Amino acid sequence: VDAGDQDANDGKVRAKAKVKPRLVRDNLRIATIKVGGTHSWSVDVIGEPITDKTWTQGASYITKAKEALITEEHERIKLTHIDYNTIFEIKDALRKDNCKYKVRAENCNGFDEEWVELVVLGRPARPEGPLEVSNITANGCKLRWKAPLDDGGMPILEYNIELLCPKTKKWIKKGKCAGDKFPLFFDVDGLEEGQEYLFRVSAVNEEGESEPLEGDKPIKAKNPFDK
């Protein structure tokens, strides 16, 4: 036994244990929560000497953020390490927290690590613009837009189309179209000739409605060759 590996306690010499780290993976299962929700993973760790434990947040396809070590400064994630256990707790989860997380335990004899996924469901992002208005006539037009970059983690059910009433200055629902329609468009009718109209479109999934995509400027309802 090397001197550096001996533990002199109460007058006796004992060899220190050398155990490569091993994560107990029983609790490392994919978890699904909603925006604003909480979740925790508690992971037991085997290893001698006592291991150093870390958690890493994986790359995000939503924000494009790169993989990064989670620190004590994180505003929504709390890490608790004791000798043979580590706990990951997240509160007030956001869509951008939807990614994989890596837990790692390391000592002088090696390391063990594992990835686990957190799914955070929420409302969609606003549809992608611009909101194009074409085929303008005295009583109608065609709207075109693109799907949101983030569907909230579940399928888009439909899109709501609204127009700003030129008389009341209030948004009113004009119609809807299916979420799986491609390309995305809506034919507007029932406009009043000579009036100016502004349009907006929002995406809907099971968690609710997105922020709207609004047109850049109002259009005037008139036939193409009218002055």
C-alpha positions in Angstrom: 0.0 0.0 0.0 1.4 3.4 -1.0 1.8 5.9 1.8 -0.5 8.3 0.1 -3.2 5.7 0.0 -3.1 5.0 3.7 -5.5 6.3 6.3 -4.0 6.4 9.8 -6.9 6.4 12.2 -6.9 5.4 15.9 -3.3 4.1 15.5 -4.1 1.6 12.7 -3.2 1.8 9.1 -6.0 1.1 6.6 -5.8 1.3 2.8 -8.2 3.9 1.3 -10.8 2.5 -0.9 -10.4 3.1 -4.7 -13.8 2.9 -6.4 -14.5 4.4 -9.9 -17.6 6.6 -9.8 -20.9 5.1 -10.9 -24.2 6.9 -11.2 -27.3 5.1 -10.1 -29.5 5.7 -13.1 -32.9 4.6 -11.7 -34.3 8.2 -11.5 -32.8 9.5 -14.8 -35.8 9.3 -16.9 -37.2 11.8 -19.5 -39.5 14.3 -17.8 -42.3 16.4 -19.3 -43.6 19.5 -17.5 -45.4 22.7 -18.6 -44.0 26.3 -18.7 -44.0 27.6 -15.1 -43.7 24.1 -13.7 -41.1 22.4 -11.5 -39.1 19.2 -11.6 -36.2 17.5 -9.8 -33.8 14.6 -10.4 -32.1 12.9 -7.4 -29.2 10.8 -8.4 -27.2 8.5 -6.0 -23.5 8.3 -6.7 -21.1 5.4 -5.8 -17.4 6.2 -5.7 -14.4 6.4 -3.4 -12.9 8.9 -2.7 -16.0 11.1 -2.6 -16.7 12.4 -6.1 -17.0 15.9 -7.6 -20.4 16.3 -9.1 -21.6 18.7 -11.9 -24.6 19.3 -14.1 -24.4 20.7 -17.6 -27.2 22.2 -19.7 -27.1 20.9 -23.2 -27.3 22.9 -26.4 -30.7 24.4 -27.1 -32.5 24.2 -30.5 -34.8 26.9 -29.3 -32.3 29.6 -28.3 -29.3 28.1 -30.2 -27.4 28.5 -26.9 -24.4 26.1 -26.6 -23.7 23.5 -24.0 -22.8 25.1 -20.6 -22.0 24.1 -17.1 -24.7 25.0 -14.6 -23.5 27.3 -11.8 -24.9 28.5 -8.5 -25.9 31.7 -10.2 -28.6 30.1 -12.3 -31.9 31.8 -11.6 -34.2 28.8 -11.9 -32.0 25.7 -11.4 -30.7 24.7 -7.9 -28.0 22.0 -7.4 -27.5 20.2 -4.1 -24.5 17.9 -3.7 -23.8 15.7 -0.7 -21.3 12.9 -0.4 -23.2 10.2 -2.3 -26.0 12.1 -4.0 -26.7 15.0 -6.2 -30.0 16.8 -6.8 -31.1 18.9 -9.8 -34.2 21.1 -9.1 -35.8 23.5 -11.6 -38.6 25.9 -10.9 -40.6 28.3 -13.0 -39.5 26.5 -16.1 -39.4 28.3 -19.4 -39.5 26.9 -23.0 -35.8 27.6 -23.4 -35.1 25.1 -20.5 -36.4 22.4 -22.9 -33.2 20.4 -23.6 -30.9 17.6 -22.4 -28.9 17.8 -19.1 -25.8 15.9 -18.2 -24.9 14.8 -14.7 -21.3 13.9 -14.1 -19.4 12.4 -11.1 -15.6 12.3 -11.1 -12.8 11.3 -8.8 -9.1 10.3 -9.1 -10.2 6.8 -10.3 -12.3 8.0 -13.3 -15.8 9.4 -14.0 -19.3 8.5 -15.0 -21.8 10.7 -16.8 -25.3 10.5 -18.2 -27.7 12.7 -20.3 -31.4 13.1 -19.4 -34.0 15.1 -21.2 -36.4 17.7 -19.9 -39.4 18.6 -22.1 -41.1 21.9 -21.3 -44.4 22.4 -23.1 -45.9 25.9 -23.7 -47.6 28.2 -26.1 -46.1 28.6 -29.6 -43.9 31.4 -30.6 -45.5 34.0 -32.9 -45.7 33.0 -36.5 -42.8 34.0 -38.7 -43.2 37.0 -40.9 -43.5 39.0 -42.8 -47.3 38.9 -43.0 -47.7 39.3 -46.7 -50.8 40.9 -48.2 -51.5 40.3 -51.9 -54.3 40.0 -54.4 -56.0 43.1 -53.0 -59.4 44.0 -54.4 -62.3 46.2 -53.3 -63.6 43.5 -51.0 -60.8 41.0 -50.3 -57.1 40.0 -50.2 -54.8 37.1 -49.6 -52.6 36.7 -46.5 -49.4 34.6 -46.3 -47.1 33.8 -43.4 -44.8 31.1 -42.1 -45.0 28.7 -39.2 -43.4 29.7 -35.8 -39.9 28.6 -35.2 -41.0 27.1 -31.9 -44.3 25.2 -31.8 -44.3 25.0 -28.0 -43.4 21.3 -28.0 -46.6 20.2 -29.6 -48.5 20.4 -32.9 -50.0 23.7 -34.1 -53.7 23.1 -34.2 -54.8 26.2 -36.1 -54.1 29.8 -36.9 -56.4 32.7 -35.9 -56.7 35.5 -38.4 -57.9 39.0 -37.2 -58.4 42.4 -38.7 -58.5 45.8 -37.2 -61.9 47.3 -37.8 -61.4 50.7 -39.4 -64.6 52.1 -37.7 -64.4 50.7 -34.2 -60.6 50.4 -34.1 -61.0 47.0 -32.4 -59.5 43.7 -33.5 -62.2 41.2 -34.7 -61.8 37.6 -35.7 -62.0 37.0 -39.4 -61.4 33.3 -39.6 -58.9 30.5 -39.0 -57.0 27.9 -40.9 -55.6 24.5 -40.1 -52.3 24.2 -38.4 -50.9 21.6 -40.8 -51.8 23.6 -43.9 -48.9 24.3 -46.3 -48.2 26.8 -47.6 -50.0 28.9 -45.0 -52.4 31.4 -46.4 -55.9 32.8 -45.9 -58.3 34.4 -48.3 -60.0 37.5 -46.7 -63.4 38.6 -48.0 -66.1 41.0 -46.8 -64.0 44.1 -46.8 -65.6 47.5 -47.4 -64.3 49.3 -50.5 -62.1 52.3 -49.7 -61.5 51.4 -46.1 -58.0 50.6 -44.7 -57.4 47.3 -42.9 -54.6 45.9 -40.8 -54.2 42.2 -40.2 -52.6 39.9 -37.7 -52.2 36.1 -37.3 -51.6 34.0 -34.2 -50.8 30.3 -33.8 -52.7 28.0 -31.4 -51.7 24.7 -29.7 -53.1 22.8 -26.8 -51.4 25.2 -24.3 -52.9 28.3 -25.8 -52.4 31.1 -28.3 -49.2 32.8 -29.4 -48.4 36.4 -29.6 -49.7 37.7 -32.9 -47.7 38.4 -36.1 -49.0 41.8 -37.3 -48.8 43.3 -40.7 -46.3 46.1 -41.3 -48.9 48.6 -42.6 -52.6 48.8 -43.4 -53.9 48.1 -46.9 -56.7 49.9 -48.7 -59.5 47.8 -50.1 -59.7 48.8 -53.7 -59.5 47.1 -57.1 -56.0 47.0 -58.7 -56.6 49.6 -61.4 -58.8 52.0 -59.4 -57.4 55.4 -58.5 
